[in-house]
Amino acid sequence: MRRLAVTTSALLVSLALLAPVALAADPDHGEGTYGPVTDKNITNAGFLVIIFFPTLVLVLSLIQWKLDQRKERRKKAAKKLAGDWHGGW
Protein backbone atom coordinates (compact mmCIF):
# COMPACT_ATOMS: atom_id res chain seq x y z
CA MET A 1 0.00 0.00 0.00
CA ARG A 2 2.88 2.32 0.80
CA ARG A 3 4.48 1.60 -2.57
CA LEU A 4 1.25 2.58 -4.35
CA ALA A 5 1.04 5.86 -2.44
CA VAL A 6 4.66 6.73 -3.20
CA THR A 7 4.28 5.85 -6.89
CA THR A 8 1.06 7.82 -7.24
CA SER A 9 2.45 10.90 -5.53
CA ALA A 10 5.64 10.74 -7.63
CA LEU A 11 3.56 10.48 -10.79
CA LEU A 12 1.39 13.44 -9.83
CA VAL A 13 4.39 15.60 -8.96
CA SER A 14 6.13 14.75 -12.23
CA LEU A 15 2.99 15.52 -14.25
CA ALA A 16 2.54 18.81 -12.42
CA LEU A 17 6.13 19.77 -13.20
CA LEU A 18 5.92 18.76 -16.87
CA ALA A 19 2.55 20.42 -17.63
CA PRO A 20 3.93 23.95 -18.18
CA VAL A 21 6.52 22.62 -20.61
CA ALA A 22 3.87 20.80 -22.60
CA LEU A 23 1.65 23.85 -22.73
CA ALA A 24 4.51 26.15 -23.72
CA ALA A 25 5.11 24.26 -26.97
CA ASP A 26 1.84 25.44 -28.56
CA PRO A 27 2.11 25.35 -32.37
CA ASP A 28 -1.01 27.51 -32.80
CA HIS A 29 0.51 30.44 -30.90
CA GLY A 30 -2.34 30.62 -28.42
CA GLU A 31 -5.16 30.40 -30.94
CA GLY A 32 -8.10 28.32 -29.75
CA THR A 33 -10.02 25.65 -31.62
CA TYR A 34 -12.70 28.18 -32.67
CA GLY A 35 -10.18 30.62 -34.06
CA PRO A 36 -8.74 33.92 -32.91
CA VAL A 37 -10.53 35.54 -30.00
CA THR A 38 -12.25 38.76 -30.99
CA ASP A 39 -14.64 41.10 -29.24
CA LYS A 40 -17.48 39.81 -31.39
CA ASN A 41 -16.83 36.21 -30.31
CA ILE A 42 -16.81 37.20 -26.64
CA THR A 43 -20.03 39.21 -27.05
CA ASN A 44 -21.79 36.36 -28.82
CA ALA A 45 -20.67 33.90 -26.15
CA GLY A 46 -22.02 36.25 -23.48
CA PHE A 47 -25.36 36.49 -25.27
CA LEU A 48 -25.52 32.71 -25.48
CA VAL A 49 -24.97 32.48 -21.72
CA ILE A 50 -27.65 35.11 -21.12
CA ILE A 51 -30.11 33.14 -23.28
CA PHE A 52 -29.15 29.71 -21.92
CA PHE A 53 -29.74 30.21 -18.20
CA PRO A 54 -33.24 31.77 -18.33
CA THR A 55 -34.23 29.10 -20.84
CA LEU A 56 -32.89 26.41 -18.51
CA VAL A 57 -34.85 27.89 -15.59
CA LEU A 58 -38.01 28.05 -17.71
CA VAL A 59 -37.73 24.45 -18.91
CA LEU A 60 -36.99 23.08 -15.44
CA SER A 61 -39.88 25.11 -13.96
CA LEU A 62 -42.28 23.73 -16.57
CA ILE A 63 -41.13 20.19 -15.84
CA GLN A 64 -41.64 20.73 -12.11
CA TRP A 65 -45.09 22.23 -12.71
CA LYS A 66 -46.16 19.21 -14.77
CA LEU A 67 -44.82 16.81 -12.15
CA ASP A 68 -46.69 18.69 -9.40
CA GLN A 69 -49.92 18.46 -11.41
CA ARG A 70 -49.39 14.73 -11.84
CA LYS A 71 -48.72 14.33 -8.11
CA GLU A 72 -51.92 16.19 -7.21
CA ARG A 73 -53.97 14.02 -9.61
CA ARG A 74 -52.52 10.88 -8.04
CA LYS A 75 -53.30 12.17 -4.55
CA LYS A 76 -56.91 12.95 -5.53
CA ALA A 77 -57.33 9.53 -7.11
CA ALA A 78 -55.92 7.78 -4.04
CA LYS A 79 -58.15 9.81 -1.73
CA LYS A 80 -61.23 9.11 -3.83
CA LEU A 81 -60.42 5.41 -4.00
CA ALA A 82 -59.88 5.23 -0.23
CA GLY A 83 -63.14 7.11 0.41
CA ASP A 84 -65.32 4.84 -1.75
CA TRP A 85 -64.30 1.58 -0.14
CA HIS A 86 -65.88 0.81 3.22
CA GLY A 87 -64.81 -2.78 3.56
CA GLY A 88 -66.66 -5.63 5.19
CA TRP A 89 -69.22 -8.02 3.75
C-alpha positions in Angstrom: 0.0 0.0 0.0 2.9 2.3 0.8 4.5 1.6 -2.6 1.2 2.6 -4.3 1.0 5.9 -2.4 4.7 6.7 -3.2 4.3 5.8 -6.9 1.1 7.8 -7.2 2.5 10.9 -5.5 5.6 10.7 -7.6 3.6 10.5 -10.8 1.4 13.4 -9.8 4.4 15.6 -9.0 6.1 14.8 -12.2 3.0 15.5 -14.2 2.5 18.8 -12.4 6.1 19.8 -13.2 5.9 18.8 -16.9 2.6 20.4 -17.6 3.9 24.0 -18.2 6.5 22.6 -20.6 3.9 20.8 -22.6 1.6 23.9 -22.7 4.5 26.1 -23.7 5.1 24.3 -27.0 1.8 25.4 -28.6 2.1 25.3 -32.4 -1.0 27.5 -32.8 0.5 30.4 -30.9 -2.3 30.6 -28.4 -5.2 30.4 -30.9 -8.1 28.3 -29.7 -10.0 25.7 -31.6 -12.7 28.2 -32.7 -10.2 30.6 -34.1 -8.7 33.9 -32.9 -10.5 35.5 -30.0 -12.2 38.8 -31.0 -14.6 41.1 -29.2 -17.5 39.8 -31.4 -16.8 36.2 -30.3 -16.8 37.2 -26.6 -20.0 39.2 -27.1 -21.8 36.4 -28.8 -20.7 33.9 -26.1 -22.0 36.3 -23.5 -25.4 36.5 -25.3 -25.5 32.7 -25.5 -25.0 32.5 -21.7 -27.7 35.1 -21.1 -30.1 33.1 -23.3 -29.2 29.7 -21.9 -29.7 30.2 -18.2 -33.2 31.8 -18.3 -34.2 29.1 -20.8 -32.9 26.4 -18.5 -34.8 27.9 -15.6 -38.0 28.0 -17.7 -37.7 24.4 -18.9 -37.0 23.1 -15.4 -39.9 25.1 -14.0 -42.3 23.7 -16.6 -41.1 20.2 -15.8 -41.6 20.7 -12.1 -45.1 22.2 -12.7 -46.2 19.2 -14.8 -44.8 16.8 -12.2 -46.7 18.7 -9.4 -49.9 18.5 -11.4 -49.4 14.7 -11.8 -48.7 14.3 -8.1 -51.9 16.2 -7.2 -54.0 14.0 -9.6 -52.5 10.9 -8.0 -53.3 12.2 -4.5 -56.9 12.9 -5.5 -57.3 9.5 -7.1 -55.9 7.8 -4.0 -58.1 9.8 -1.7 -61.2 9.1 -3.8 -60.4 5.4 -4.0 -59.9 5.2 -0.2 -63.1 7.1 0.4 -65.3 4.8 -1.7 -64.3 1.6 -0.1 -65.9 0.8 3.2 -64.8 -2.8 3.6 -66.7 -5.6 5.2 -69.2 -8.0 3.8 
